[in-house]
Amino acid sequence: MQQNNTVTEFILLGLTQNPMRQKMVFVIFFIFYVGTVVGNLLIIVTIKSSRTLGSPMYFFLFYLSLADSCFSTSTAPRLIVDSLSAKKIISYNECMTQVFALHLFGCMEIFVLILMAADRYVAICKPLHYPTIMRRQVCTILIILAWIGSFIHSIAQIILALRLPFCGPNLIDHYCCDLQPLLKLACMDTYRINLLLVSNSGAICSSSFVILMISYIVILHSLRNHSGEGRKKALSTCTSHIIVVILFFGPCIFIYTRPPTTFPMDKMVAVFYTIGTPFLNPLIYTLRNAEVKNAMRKLWHIKISSVSKR
């Protein structure tokens, strides 16, 4: 993996060099990460345990929560640990692994969001065909294809990263390894690789966002023909999905669809979609979803009852 490289490790500069602010980073992102893992794990356990959450929407929500947990885990633990370290060293192999994991679970989240939008489209626009089109076998195949697509995307990204020769400075002005900050350190003309990066990650982010927004516009337009109660429930669900889509895709498009330039805000934008969005998703999907909240209450009640009987 280290062919044509004289650099065997990198030094991450993190979010800040100020010792006091580093302690604040530790506290804030430790809370964010614990909240992300607990919140998404709670959704995963609730969906698996509840008989009322067996619809395709919750099947896909299960995998969105799984992808969120893994996506956040690919960056947050190192950011938290490094905030207490004087020298934030990451080996070349660890850096490449982080690039792979970041894009694998990030791309999986994109594909699951698309599947959730497709599920809502069929449920609202073609309700009579919904049980046939979105049966469990079809949903399982779609999730498998999503994993395969995410893996192919990550392989493409890691191939680009492994082609970069590093022979000079090893300071990464970021809190994690990704292709954009690595391109700045490469001992070669990175124009072509950046073009491939934009056509890969950038195209996936932009096209997926456009597809999702068009699908939700069509869905919202079709809600005019639904009854008051049905329209209210569908509108609440779609609003949650749209909020998640905007929060996730906005920063992604900003990072991956531009020339190889860096801005002071890049790290904070990256924090928002790698750590902030996975933290907010469980709150958005539980606070705005009565079925999930009721299922969580029942699960909590069962757990308390079983403990008290002991």
Buried (B, 14 or more C-beta within 10 A) or exposed (E): EEEEBEBEEBEBBBBBEEEEEBEEBBEBBBEBBEBBBEBBBBBBBBBEBBEEBEBBBBBBBBBBBBBBBBBBBBBBEBBBEBBEEEEBEBEBEBBBBBBBBBBBBBBBBBBBBBBBBBBBBBBBBEEEEBEEBBEEEEBEEBBEEBBEBBBEBBEBBBEBBBBBBBEEEBBBBBBBBBBBBBBBBBBBEBEEBBEBBBEBBBEBBBEBBEBBBEBBEEBBEBBEEBEEEEBEBBBEBBBBBBBBBBBBBBBBBBBBBBEBEBEEEBBEBBBBBBBBBBBBBBEBBBEBBEBBBBBBEBBEEEEEEEEEEE
